[in-house]
Amino acid sequence: MSDLTFWRTEIWHPLSVHFPIALLTFATVAKLVALFIGPSSSVFWKKMGSFLLYIGCLAAWVSIYTGDMADGIVSRKLCDPTVLKDHENAAYNLTYIFSAAALLDLAILLNLIKVKLKLLSVLILVLLLVGSGYLIYAGHLGARVVYDQAGGVNVPTSDCAGF
């Protein structure tokens, strides 16, 4: 029963990973809403999208860190560790893409770039959409690690004697 403690390192990743999933998804949705609504209320949606993007990027880097901590524990228990490696690669890709979008968005906010604002906003939106694709793919692979291969979860004995 002591194996079911909350403080197992491999448990921290699933606890932290859901924040960037929600925050980055809603950041993308907010930026899309800002594109399609009138200019009078788009300022709110742009600011909300930017805020969610910044916080979501920080949360994504925390998830990368906790995922690296869990990797050494979980990878030894998996039948096919290539799924875990693909999950890790997709997670790094999405984090880099969303971070690039956040840096460009911050550059707009601070007036650091002298490029056409509309062109840069479109580039940020494209990065958010591509990052969201990687987010879906990484989530799918993470679910395969957990549900197909029981990565990071306790598999009880057939008679459930531990409970």
C-alpha positions as CSV (number, residue, x, y, z in Angstrom):
1,M,0.0,0.0,0.0
2,S,3.0,2.3,0.5
3,D,3.5,2.3,-3.3
4,L,0.3,4.4,-3.7
5,T,1.6,7.5,-2.2
6,F,0.9,11.0,-3.6
7,W,4.6,11.9,-3.5
8,R,5.8,9.4,-6.1
9,T,7.8,11.4,-8.7
10,E,6.0,10.0,-11.7
11,I,2.6,11.3,-10.4
12,W,3.8,14.9,-10.6
13,H,3.7,14.9,-14.4
14,P,0.0,14.1,-14.8
15,L,-0.8,16.6,-12.1
16,S,1.0,19.4,-13.9
17,V,0.3,18.6,-17.6
18,H,-3.4,19.5,-17.6
19,F,-2.7,23.1,-16.9
20,P,-0.8,23.8,-20.2
21,I,-3.3,21.7,-22.1
22,A,-6.2,23.9,-21.0
23,L,-4.3,27.2,-21.0
24,L,-2.7,26.8,-24.4
25,T,-6.0,25.5,-25.9
26,F,-7.9,28.5,-24.6
27,A,-5.1,30.9,-25.7
28,T,-5.5,29.6,-29.2
29,V,-9.3,29.9,-29.1
30,A,-9.1,33.4,-27.6
31,K,-6.8,34.6,-30.4
32,L,-9.1,33.0,-33.0
33,V,-12.1,34.8,-31.5
34,A,-10.2,38.1,-31.6
35,L,-9.6,37.5,-35.3
36,F,-13.2,36.9,-36.2
37,I,-15.1,39.5,-34.1
38,G,-15.3,43.2,-34.5
39,P,-12.4,45.5,-33.6
40,S,-14.2,47.0,-30.6
41,S,-14.2,43.9,-28.5
42,S,-11.2,42.1,-30.0
43,V,-8.8,44.0,-27.7
44,F,-10.2,42.0,-24.7
45,W,-9.8,38.7,-26.5
46,K,-6.3,39.5,-27.7
47,K,-5.2,40.4,-24.2
48,M,-6.8,37.4,-22.7
49,G,-5.2,35.1,-25.4
50,S,-1.8,36.7,-24.7
51,F,-2.2,36.2,-20.9
52,L,-3.2,32.6,-21.3
53,L,-0.4,32.0,-23.8
54,Y,2.3,33.4,-21.4
55,I,1.0,31.4,-18.4
56,G,0.4,28.3,-20.6
57,C,4.0,28.4,-21.8
58,L,5.4,28.6,-18.3
59,A,3.1,25.6,-17.3
60,A,4.3,23.7,-20.4
61,W,7.9,24.1,-19.3
62,V,7.0,22.8,-15.8
63,S,5.3,19.8,-17.5
64,I,8.5,19.2,-19.5
65,Y,10.5,19.2,-16.3
66,T,8.1,16.9,-14.5
67,G,7.9,14.6,-17.5
68,D,11.7,14.3,-17.6
69,M,11.6,13.4,-13.9
70,A,9.0,10.7,-14.6
71,D,10.7,9.4,-17.7
72,G,13.4,7.5,-15.8
73,I,10.9,5.7,-13.6
74,V,8.2,5.0,-16.2
75,S,10.3,4.0,-19.2
76,R,11.7,0.9,-17.4
77,K,8.1,-0.4,-17.0
78,L,6.9,0.0,-20.6
79,C,6.7,-2.7,-23.2
80,D,7.3,-0.2,-26.0
81,P,9.3,2.8,-24.8
82,T,9.3,4.3,-28.3
83,V,5.8,5.7,-27.6
84,L,7.2,7.5,-24.6
85,K,10.0,9.0,-26.7
86,D,7.5,10.1,-29.4
87,H,5.4,11.7,-26.6
88,E,8.5,13.5,-25.3
89,N,9.5,14.7,-28.7
90,A,6.0,16.0,-29.5
91,A,5.9,17.7,-26.1
92,Y,9.2,19.5,-26.7
93,N,8.0,20.5,-30.2
94,L,4.7,22.0,-28.9
95,T,6.5,23.8,-26.1
96,Y,9.1,25.4,-28.4
97,I,6.3,26.4,-30.9
98,F,4.1,28.0,-28.2
99,S,7.2,29.7,-26.7
100,A,8.1,31.2,-30.0
101,A,4.5,32.5,-30.4
102,A,4.7,33.9,-26.8
103,L,8.0,35.7,-27.5
104,L,6.6,37.2,-30.8
105,D,3.5,38.2,-28.9
106,L,5.5,39.8,-26.2
107,A,7.6,41.6,-28.8
108,I,4.4,43.1,-30.2
109,L,3.4,44.2,-26.7
110,L,6.7,45.8,-26.0
111,N,7.0,47.3,-29.6
112,L,10.3,45.5,-30.2
113,I,9.6,44.5,-33.7
114,K,9.1,46.9,-36.6
115,V,7.3,44.5,-38.9
116,K,3.8,44.9,-40.1
117,L,1.6,44.1,-37.1
118,K,-1.1,42.2,-39.1
119,L,1.6,39.9,-40.6
120,L,3.1,39.1,-37.2
121,S,-0.4,38.5,-35.7
122,V,-1.1,36.0,-38.5
123,L,2.3,34.3,-37.9
124,I,1.5,34.0,-34.2
125,L,-1.9,32.5,-35.0
126,V,-0.3,30.0,-37.4
127,L,2.1,29.0,-34.6
128,L,-0.7,28.6,-32.2
129,L,-2.6,26.3,-34.6
130,V,0.4,24.2,-35.3
131,G,1.2,24.1,-31.6
132,S,-2.3,22.9,-30.9
133,G,-1.9,20.1,-33.4
134,Y,1.2,19.0,-31.5
135,L,-0.7,19.4,-28.3
136,I,-3.4,17.0,-29.5
137,Y,-0.7,14.5,-30.7
138,A,1.3,14.7,-27.5
139,G,-1.8,14.2,-25.5
140,H,-2.8,11.2,-27.6
141,L,0.7,9.6,-27.1
142,G,0.6,10.4,-23.4
143,A,-2.8,8.6,-23.1
144,R,-1.3,5.6,-24.9
145,V,1.6,5.5,-22.4
146,V,-0.8,5.6,-19.5
147,Y,-3.7,3.5,-20.8
148,D,-2.1,1.0,-23.2
149,Q,1.1,0.4,-21.3
150,A,0.1,1.4,-17.7
151,G,2.9,3.9,-17.5
152,G,3.0,5.7,-14.1
153,V,0.1,3.8,-12.7
154,N,-0.1,1.0,-10.2
155,V,-1.4,-2.2,-11.7
156,P,-3.0,-4.3,-9.0
157,T,-2.7,-8.0,-8.7
158,S,-5.4,-10.1,-10.3
159,D,-7.0,-10.8,-6.9
160,C,-6.7,-7.1,-5.8
161,A,-5.1,-8.2,-2.5
162,G,-3.4,-4.8,-2.0
163,F,-6.8,-3.1,-1.5
